[in-house]
């Protein structure tokens, strides 16, 4: 059975291990044969590493706004 891939969709599914074993094997073969696809794959992994390294926190303005809204809404003290 031949499976045709849309590379970007399948890159995501491959990286997040959402493919069947058969699909993974076929996709790995495509990665070995297609240098552009391999570069996309490596770029995708790099992007994921950068995103995972981010520390996201709300700004002081957002926290103050939430606290103010809580005060005026009759919600419990924050």
N, C-alpha and C positions, 0 to 999 in steps of 0.2 A: 504494500500500500504506500503510495507516494503522498506526502503531506506537503502542501505549499505554505510557506511562511510569509507573513508580513513582518519584516525584521524588527521594527520598533516594538510592536506588541509582544513579539516573542522574546525579545531581549528582556523585557520587564518580567514576563512569566518565567523565563529561565533563571534570572537572578534571584527572584523570590521563590524559586523551587515550586512553581505551580504547574509544571509540565509532568506528563506521565514519563516513565522511564524511557519508553520508545521515542517520544518526542524529544527528550533531552539528548538522547544518543544522536538522533538526526540533526538536531540543532548544533551540537558540538562538532559534527562533521562539517556543517556549513561554516562554522567559525574557523575551522582549520583551512578551508578552501578559499574563504573570502576575506582578504586583508581589510577591506573597508568595514565589513561587519565586525571584524575583530577589534578594529580601532573604535568603533561605536561602543562595543561591549566594554572595552577598557575605560573609555571616557565615562560611560554610565557608572561603572564601579567607582571611579574617582569622584564623581558627583555625589554618589551615595555616601562615600566616606566624608566628604566635606559637609554635607547636610547633617550627618550623624554627629559631627563634631561641634555643631552650633549649640550654643546655650541661649535659649530664648526666655526672656523675662519681660513682663509688661512694664511700660514706662511708668514713672512716678505719677504722671498726669492721669493715666488710665486707672491706676490704683486709687488715686484721690477721687476720681469721678465715680468709681464703683462704691467707695465708702460714702460719698455724699448721697448717692442714690439710695443706698441702704438706710441712711438716716431719715430721709424724707419719705421712704416707703413703709415705715413702721416695721422693718425687718429687724432681726436681732442685731445687737451691736457687733461691729467688726473690730 
